Amino acid sequence: MSTAVVIRDPKAYVTPDVWEREVGLLLRNPENTRELAEAKFGQAIAYLVACGENPDLLMGPSKQVDEAWHSFMLDSVPYHFFTSRHFGRSIHHVPDLPGTAAGVQCVGDDKAMPDGHDPKAGGPLVLEQTIKAIKAAGFEIDPDLWGMEDAADCNQCHAGCHDSPK
């Protein structure tokens, strides 16, 4: 007996109104076509769901996906409802500063220091591991948005972009 592979749809994680709003916000960048904006937002949702479902896995977005994550996060009300509904907590993103050793930290409220960083976290970008986790979560990967040479200066801390069990 074979098991059918179920592909998860990023659109199932936000309302149609939120989808349209976030795509519209990405369209403020003149380099984004509607197709590209939808692809970026869909991959950002897939990334965030994989983050939420893999709290112990080090992951990081590509620059293209990070653009959509930043845009969504800055639209704080829909982002808050998304993270609260699906993960029961906020997924914080603290960008890296040039010349710092720790790298980007993304932590939950109970682990964050006043500057947002988890003092025990750190590590290199792990795009390959991220891609595997997103695929394992049942999402399709858009290879044009996940090129290894396109890694963003953003990644999860040692235990994910949310409350850490460590």
LOVEXNU-225560 format. One record per atom (N, C-alpha, C, CB): residue in one letter; x, y, z. Coordinates in steps of 0.001 Angstrom, whole numbers, padded with zeros to 6 digits, always signed. Glycine has a CB too. Example, Ala and Ser with C-alpha at 12.3 -4.5 7.8 and 13.67 -1.06 7.14 Angstrom:
REM residues 2
A+013190-005690+007800 A+012300-004500+007800 A+013200-003300+007800 A+011308-004473+009046 S+012850-002250+007080 S+013670-001060+007140 S+012900+000030+007870 S+014084-000598+005725 
This chain:
REM residues 166
M+000838-001164+000000 M+000000+000000+000000 M+000893+001241+000000 M-000959-000009+001212 S+000632+002171-000889 S+001424+003398-000932 S+000668+004520-000232 S+001753+003792-002394 T+001436+005435+000303 T+000860+006582+000994 T+000955+007786+000078 T+001579+006853+002351 A-000164+008446-000132 A-000175+009640-000978 A+000494+010797-000247 A-001622+010017-001381 V+001285+011549-000972 V+001941+012718-000414 V+000957+013884-000469 V+003261+013051-001184 V+000734+014503+000659 V-000156+015653+000726 V+000705+016908+000679 V-001046+015618+002018 I+000437+017735-000293 I+001152+019003-000413 I+000328+020074+000296 I+001405+019382-001920 R+000954+020743+001249 R+000271+021800+001989 R+000292+023087+001187 R+000919+022016+003367 D-000812+023810+001284 D-000970+025070+000557 D-000748+026236+001520 D-002381+025160-000105 P+000252+027094+001261 P+000480+028240+002149 P-000752+029128+002298 P+001635+029068+001631 K-001597+029183+001270 K-002802+030019+001347 K-003775+029537+002421 K-003506+030045-000002 A-003640+028294+002854 A-004532+027756+003886 A-004210+028313+005275 A-004442+026234+003910 Y-003096+029020+005411 Y-002662+029484+006718 Y-003028+030932+007017 Y-001195+029319+006834 V-003558+031634+006025 V-004032+033005+006219 V-005352+033155+005467 V-002970+034059+005723 T-006128+034142+005843 T-007382+034390+005148 T-007088+034963+003753 T-008284+035360+005968 P-008031+034861+002830 P-007819+035474+001507 P-007526+036972+001592 P-009043+035248+000630 D-008162+037663+002540 D-007900+039101+002697 D-006461+039361+003129 D-008869+039711+003719 V-005960+038558+004048 V-004570+038727+004498 V-003626+038383+003349 V-004267+037830+005745 W-003912+037324+002611 W-003067+036961+001468 W-002959+038149+000506 W-003639+035710+000730 E-004110+038718+000127 E-004118+039845-000817 E-003386+041052-000250 E-005555+040232-001172 R-003571+041318+001021 R-002902+042458+001656 R-001389+042290+001622 R-003379+042623+003106 E-000912+041101+002006 E+000536+040880+002063 E+001159+040891+000664 E+000843+039548+002761 V+000480+040321-000299 V+000968+040373-001685 V+001001+041829-002143 V+000064+039512-002638 G-000044+042591-001815 G-000075+044014-002171 G+001071+044789-001549 G-001388+044629-001745 L+001405+044465-000305 L+002533+045141+000342 L+003845+044801-000368 L+002616+044747+001833 L+004013+043560-000782 L+005224+043178-001518 L+005281+043853-002884 L+005287+041656-001687 L+004135+044158-003454 L+004101+044822-004764 L+004551+046281-004687 L+002695+044752-005346 R+004743+046812-003492 R+005318+048160-003381 R+006757+048167-003892 R+005269+048658-001913 N+007408+047013-003869 N+008745+046875-004438 N+008555+046731-005947 N+009533+045635-003818 P+009028+047690-006746 P+008791+047631-008193 P+009450+046441-008885 P+009279+048893-008828 E+010359+045762-008206 E+010991+044574-008789 E+010091+043343-008689 E+012325+044295-008098 N+009056+043407-007863 N+008163+042273-007686 N+006982+042353-008651 N+007664+042209-006241 T+006783+041309-009424 T+005544+041140-010173 T+004542+040498-009217 T+005757+040264-011481 R+003288+040439-009616 R+002299+039774-008758 R+002687+038310-008544 R+000877+039871-009381 E+003107+037638-009610 E+003496+036233-009503 E+004658+036058-008519 E+003883+035679-010885 L+005650+036935-008603 L+006799+036838-007711 L+006404+037156-006272 L+007912+037780-008173 A+005568+038180-006091 A+005124+038542-004743 A+004351+037385-004104 A+004245+039814-004786 E+003489+036733-004868 E+002742+035589-004336 E+003688+034437-003994 E+001676+035121-005350 A+004663+034205-004857 A+005624+033127-004599 A+006433+033426-003337 A+006571+032938-005810 K+006901+034653-003188 K+007682+035019-002003 K+006867+034871-000723 K+008190+036452-002129 F+005622+035351-000751 F+004812+035258+000456 F+004478+033802+000779 F+003527+036075+000297 G+004175+033024-000232 G+003891+031604-000017 G+005078+030874+000592 G+003500+030942-001326 Q+006277+031180+000106 Q+007472+030535+000653 Q+007768+031033+002070 Q+008682+030792-000262 A+007443+032287+002356 A+007616+032796+003727 A+006673+032077+004688 A+007365+034324+003779 I+005440+031847+004260 I+004497+031104+005102 I+005016+029682+005330 I+003083+031070+004450 A+005465+029025+004261 A+006003+027665+004394 A+007189+027653+005360 A+006432+027111+003012 Y+008065+028624+005241 Y+009224+028740+006134 Y+008774+028901+007594 Y+010110+029938+005714 L+007829+029814+007829 L+007374+030064+009194 L+006684+028841+009797 L+006427+031255+009219 V+005906+028133+008993 V+005259+026919+009497 V+006321+025868+009831 V+004244+026359+008454 A+007313+025713+008962 A+008391+024766+009253 A+009137+025175+010515 A+009366+024673+008068 C+009360+026476+010709 C+009989+026955+011949 C+009146+026568+013156 C+010184+028488+011906 G+007860+026822+013063 G+006962+026554+014169 G+006854+025086+014512 G+005618+027086+013861 E+007022+024223+013527 E+006886+022786+013739 E+008208+022091+014057 E+006273+022157+012524 N+009309+022827+014001 N+010637+022249+014247 N+011428+023121+015217 N+011415+022085+012920 P+011019+023173+016481 P+011644+024100+017416 P+013122+023839+017705 P+010902+024068+018685 D+013615+022646+017424 D+015014+022347+017715 D+015920+022388+016494 D+015114+021006+018350 L+015380+022800+015364 L+016135+022772+014124 L+016595+024167+013729 L+015300+022161+013012 L+017889+024315+013474 L+018441+025581+013017 L+018020+025809+011569 L+019991+025597+013157 M+017355+026921+011312 M+016903+027239+009953 M+017093+028713+009675 M+015428+026846+009754 G+017156+029058+008399 G+017266+030448+007983 G+016684+030639+006603 G+018715+030904+008008 P+016160+031826+006315 P+015550+032100+005014 P+016557+032567+003979 P+014471+033135+005162 S+016164+032476+002719 S+016922+033117+001650 S+016573+034609+001668 S+016605+032465+000245 K+017316+035416+000944 K+017024+036857+000881 K+015631+037113+000324 K+018070+037580+000021 Q+015245+036348-000692 Q+013934+036544-001315 Q+012812+036244-000322 Q+013791+035652-002564 V+012949+035153+000409 V+011930+034763+001384 V+011952+035724+002571 V+012156+033303+001862 D+013134+036168+002948 D+013269+037106+004057 D+012547+038419+003758 D+014747+037371+004352 E+012563+038849+002511 E+011835+040072+002141 E+010354+039931+002504 E+011994+040370+000619 A+009764+038796+002176 A+008346+038570+002465 A+008106+038428+003965 A+007845+037322+001733 W+009028+037768+004672 W+008885+037634+006123 W+008922+039013+006780 W+010000+036727+006704 H+009872+039842+006388 H+009970+041197+006947 H+008684+041973+006695 H+011172+041953+006342 S+008192+041919+005475 S+006985+042652+005118 S+005802+042189+005969 S+006673+042474+003624 F+005642+040885+006113 F+004555+040318+006902 F+004698+040716+008366 F+004527+038788+006764 M+005893+040604+008888 M+006141+040918+010288 M+005860+042397+010588 M+007585+040570+010656 L+006205+043267+009648 L+005965+044690+009862 L+004485+045044+009784 L+006737+045503+008847 D+003702+044216+009146 D+002248+044364+009159 D+001779+043603+010397 D+001562+043815+007812 S+002021+044198+011548 S+002056+043477+012817 S+000751+042821+013245 S+002477+044396+013868 V-000389+043381+012924 V-001637+042771+013388 V-001884+041429+012698 V-002820+043719+013136 P-001874+041352+011354 P-002053+040033+010743 P-000947+039049+011121 P-002112+040171+009238 Y+000285+039540+011252 Y+001394+038662+011640 Y+001170+038102+013047 Y+002740+039427+011575 H+000755+038961+013964 H+000482+038522+015328 H-000601+037445+015343 H+000060+039714+016200 F-001691+037663+014612 F-002760+036668+014582 F-002286+035364+013958 F-003961+037204+013814 F-001470+035450+012912 F-000930+034249+012271 F-000085+033441+013255 F-000090+034627+011039 T+000878+034095+013902 T+001768+033361+014809 T+001022+032861+016042 T+002940+034247+015234 S+000116+033652+016572 S-000647+033231+017744 S-001545+032044+017418 S-001485+034392+018279 R-002215+032100+016285 R-003144+031033+015906 R-002415+029713+015652 R-003932+031439+014659 H-001312+029778+014926 H-000648+028547+014510 H+000402+028027+015495 H-000004+028764+013189 F+000972+028917+016313 F+002062+028495+017185 F+001822+028812+018654 F+003333+029138+016744 G+000807+029606+018948 G+000514+029971+020327 G+001502+030950+020921 G+000473+028754+021166 R+002301+031568+020080 R+003332+032504+020531 R+003799+033316+019330 R+004534+031753+021202 S+004540+034354+019624 S+005098+035166+018547 S+006397+034547+018036 S+005343+036610+019028 I+006668+034736+016776 I+007957+034361+016202 I+008697+035672+015959 I+007798+033505+014860 H+009708+035911+016783 H+010476+037159+016694 H+011632+037008+015709 H+011011+037569+018084 H+012007+038119+015124 H+013111+038173+014174 H+013997+039339+014582 H+012602+038325+012691 V+015239+039057+014886 V+016195+040096+015245 V+017318+040047+014231 V+016736+039913+016705 P+017411+041061+013348 P+018419+041014+012286 P+019844+041146+012808 P+018155+042105+011283 D+020750+040589+012034 D+022175+040622+012332 D+022723+042015+012050 D+022935+039559+011507 L+023691+042414+012840 L+024432+043643+012579 L+025800+043258+012040 L+024556+044524+013867 P+026298+043965+011038 P+027635+043639+010519 P+028674+043698+011636 P+028026+044607+009376 G+029555+042714+011632 G+030640+042689+012597 G+030303+042022+013916 G+031082+044060+012858 T+029066+041525+014064 T+028729+040831+015303 T+028970+039343+015122 T+027261+041103+015716 A+029339+038686+016197 A+029702+037279+016101 A+028510+036331+016234 A+030714+036954+017153 A+027463+036747+016924 A+026375+035826+017252 A+025508+035458+016058 A+025515+036423+018317 G+025422+036312+015074 G+024510+036056+013970 G+023097+036426+014369 G+024578+034590+013535 V+022164+036210+013461 V+020774+036556+013709 V+020162+035619+014727 V+019975+036524+012417 Q+019379+036163+015597 Q+018661+035383+016599 Q+017172+035617+016400 Q+019106+035765+018051 C+016402+034590+016438 C+014961+034679+016398 C+014459+033856+017559 C+014373+034188+015030 V+013875+034507+018550 V+013541+033815+019790 V+012144+034167+020269 V+014554+034147+020867 G+011646+033351+021159 G+010357+033601+021785 G+010501+034559+022953 G+009728+032295+022251 D+009362+035051+023418 D+009335+036049+024481 D+010073+035616+025745 D+007917+036372+024824 D+009965+034358+026131 D+010543+033939+027404 D+012050+033718+027349 D+009879+032684+027863 K+012645+033713+026155 K+014082+033487+026022 K+014844+034730+025569 K+014330+032366+025050 A+014131+035757+025169 A+014788+036926+024586 A+015415+037806+025661 A+013789+037740+023764 M+016620+038263+025378 M+017278+039261+026211 M+016707+040619+025810 M+018853+039217+026048 P+016991+041678+026559 P+016434+042991+026199 P+016768+043433+024768 P+016939+044033+027168 D+017893+042976+024227 D+018215+043336+022846 D+017617+042346+021852 D+019727+043406+022659 G+016854+041357+022338 G+016195+040404+021466 G+016948+039119+021244 G+015944+041025+020179 H+018206+039057+021625 H+019030+037887+021352 H+018942+036842+022457 H+020466+038304+021162 D+019121+035616+022081 D+019258+034500+023024 D+020757+034322+023212 D+018549+033155+022497 P+021278+034504+024417 P+022730+034475+024622 P+023376+033127+024323 P+023040+034857+026030 K+022611+032044+024287 K+023174+030726+024017 K+023094+030362+022545 K+022464+029677+024841 A+022495+031219+021735 A+022241+030867+020341 A+023362+031343+019432 A+020917+031455+019880 G+023244+030973+018203 G+024191+031397+017190 G+024383+030300+016182 G+025523+031789+017812 G+025170+030552+015198 G+025464+029523+014216 G+025305+030030+012802 G+024579+028330+014430 P+025776+029258+011854 P+025748+029673+010450 P+024363+029487+009845 P+026779+028887+009641 L+024181+030122+008715 L+022955+029889+007952 L+022941+028444+007501 L+022847+030853+006732 V+021791+027862+007495 V+021671+026464+007108 V+020515+026305+006126 V+021464+025564+008351 L+020705+026907+004959 L+019649+026902+003952 L+019275+025492+003516 L+020078+027711+002750 E+020259+024618+003356 E+019959+023256+002920 E+019060+022544+003930 E+021258+022462+002716 Q+019372+022695+005200 Q+018568+022093+006260 Q+017168+022701+006282 Q+019251+022277+007625 T+017081+023993+006022 T+015799+024688+005981 T+014933+024138+004849 T+016010+026204+005808 I+015513+024001+003687 I+014785+023479+002530 I+014262+022075+002819 I+015688+023468+001279 K+015106+021242+003409 K+014674+019876+003765 K+013512+019908+004749 K+015846+019076+004367 A+013568+020798+005726 A+012500+020890+006726 A+011187+021358+006104 A+012910+021841+007852 I+011278+022304+005189 I+010064+022798+004524 I+009446+021693+003674 I+010381+024037+003645 K+010287+020965+002951 K+009782+019835+002157 K+009179+018764+003059 K+010911+019228+001301 A+009865+018462+004168 A+009358+017450+005100 A+008034+017880+005721 A+010386+017177+006201 A+007827+019187+005834 A+006567+019706+006372 A+005441+019622+005344 A+006744+021154+006831 G+005783+019254+004104 G+004759+019052+003090 G+004551+020216+002146 G+003491+018748+003745 F+005478+021162+002143 F+005363+022311+001246 F+006272+022129+000039 F+005710+023618+001986 E+005861+022690-001073 E+006721+022711-002248 E+007727+023845-002095 E+005888+022876-003554 I+008898+023646-002645 I+009960+024657-002639 I+010026+025291-004012 I+011340+024039-002246 D+010091+026613-004047 D+010317+027335-005295 D+011829+027518-005411 D+009545+028729-005329 P+012503+026730-006261 P+013969+026771-006304 P+014524+028146-006687 P+014475+025739-007283 D+013747+028934-007410 D+014209+030279-007777 D+014320+031199-006568 D+013267+030895-008799 L+013636+030855-005487 L+013655+031700-004290 L+014549+031162-003180 L+012261+031860-003765 W+015186+030011-003399 W+015976+029384-002353 W+017409+029078-002797 W+015301+028116-001901 G+017979+029861-003696 G+019353+029629-004117 G+020324+029786-002961 G+019726+030575-005237 M+021268+028863-002851 M+022234+028916-001746 M+023061+030205-001763 M+023166+027707-001808 E+023314+030739-002941 E+024084+031980-003021 E+023270+033180-002571 E+024580+032201-004436 D+021978+032961-002332 D+021067+034042-002000 D+020697+034042-000517 D+019816+033939-002847 A+021553+033483+000328 A+021230+033371+001754 A+021144+034747+002399 A+022279+032513+002480 A+020124+034932+003200 A+019924+036197+003908 A+020740+036202+005194 A+018424+036427+004218 D+020966+037387+005723 D+021621+037518+007012 D+020573+037358+008108 D+022356+038886+007132 C+019850+036260+008043 C+018794+035950+009004 C+018753+034451+009180 C+017409+036499+008539 N+018607+033991+010366 N+018363+032578+010584 N+017818+032379+011973 N+019638+031755+010379 Q+017278+031207+012199 Q+016739+030905+013508 Q+017859+030700+014497 Q+015844+029680+013456 C+017537+030892+015745 C+018488+030528+016782 C+018523+029007+016891 C+018115+031183+018146 H+019283+028477+017808 H+019472+027032+017929 H+018174+026269+018075 H+020351+026732+019097 A+017144+026910+018576 A+015907+026176+018842 A+014715+026772+018119 A+015632+026144+020325 G+014948+027514+017063 G+013825+027989+016272 G+013464+029430+016549 G+012642+027132+016517 C+012646+029955+015658 C+012194+031355+015758 C+010985+031455+016653 C+011867+031930+014372 H+011070+030889+017822 H+009946+030923+018755 H+010416+030404+020101 H+008745+030086+018227 D+009520+030148+020977 D+009868+029706+022327 D+010775+028494+022280 D+008610+029388+023131 S+011881+028603+022932 S+012870+027544+022920 S+012702+026630+024121 S+014269+028128+022893 P+012716+025323+023897 P+012639+024423+025045 P+013967+024294+025780 P+012175+023061+024598 K+015020+024900+025244 K+016344+024795+025865 K+016612+025967+026772 K+017432+024703+024806 
